[in-house]
Amino acid sequence: MFTELRQFLRYPFQSPEQSRYWIGAGLIFLGFIIPIVPLLFVGGYFMRVLRGRIREQELALPAWDDWGGLALDGLRQIVVTAVFLLPGFLVLFAGQILYFLSFFAATFSASANDPSNPAPFLAMLGSIGIMFLSLALGTLLLFLGVIPLPMALAHCAAKESLGAAFHFREWWRLLRLNAWDYFIAWVVIAGLAMVLFTALTLAYYTIVLICLVPFLMALIGFYVLLVYGSLFGQVYRDSQELVSHEEIAIIA
C-alpha cells in the first residue's frame, strides 16, 4: 500500500486521456445546476474505477462510454450509500425537528403561564438535551455507516449486483483479513480530503478565487473520488487474495 500510494495520488493527472478527468469534473459542476442526473453518471464512473482496480486493470482513467451501464452503476451506488447513511441522517433530522417543536412549545408556555412556574424552563432544557442526544446518536450512526461503506460498494461493483452490498458476511470477511490496509486507505482519503477542502475554504475568502470556488470544488471532489475508488478497489483485491491464501492453507 505504501509503495503504491504515490501512484494512486498521481494517476488522475498522468492518464493519457486527460479529457476524461475534465468530463467528470464538469458533470459534478453541472450537478450544482441540475440535480441528481449528472451525479448519477459520476457515481457510476466511481463504481467503474472500483471495478477496474478489483479486476487488476491498468491504473488509469476509464473511458466514458456505455452511459446506460454508468447510470445503472450510479443508481446502485446511490442506493447503497443511502441505506448505509440514511439512519444517521434521519436521527439528526428527527432530533432537530423535536428540538424546535419542544423549544417553541416551551417558549409559548412560558409566555402564557406564570413566570415563576419552572416547567417551561425544564422543557427548554429538555429540548436542548434532545438536540445534543440526537447529534451524538446521529453522528455515531453516520460513523458506523461510513466506515464499512467502501467495502460494501466494492463488493457491489465486483459482483455487479445491488444485493451483493448487503451480503455482510462476505465482505466483512474481506475487511477483517485486510483491516490494516483498509485503515490506511481511510487515513489517506480523510487526510487528502481535509487538506484539499481546507485549501478550498481559504480560496473562498479571497477576492480573486471566490468566483471559481464551485469549479474548484468540482475539480477537487472528482480527484478525491478517483483516489477513493482506486485505493479501496486495491484493498478489496488484496483482501480477495488473502482469502484465497487462507482457504488454501485450510485445505492444506
Secondary structure, DSSP 8 states (H G I E B T S, - for coil): -HHHHHHHHHHHHH-S-THHHHHHHHHHHHTTTS-SHHHHHHHHHHHHHHHHHHTT--SS---S--HHHHHHHHHHHHHHHHHHHHHHHHHHHHHHHHHHHHHHHHHHHHHHS-TT-SHHHHHHHHHHHHHHHHHHHHHHHHHHHHTTHHHHHHHHHHHT-SGGGG-HHHHHHHHHHTHHHHHHHHHHHHHHHHHHHHHHHHHHTSTTTGGGHHHHHHHHHHHHHHHHHHHHHHHHHHHHHHHHHHHHHHH-
